[in-house]
């Protein structure tokens, strides 16, 4: 018997160099293309994204799994909840 892997690659949404509200707008366009429970990683360097993306996740009831910062870059992992 062999195990079947249902692994999928987590998409990366590169919003480096894009000012707010563009990262949130691009995230809002990308999430409907995800299956429920799947994640997307958003990379942004606009300081406004640090506030805007978590607020958008709360408003739209999607899960903000992680926020990481490396210098001026932010990396958000968002899971589609519905």
Secondary structure, 3 states (H helix, E strand, C coil): CCCCCCCCCCEEEEECCCCCCHHHHHHHHHHCCCCCCCEEEEEECCCCHHHHHHHHHHHHCCEEEEEEEECCEEEEEEECCC
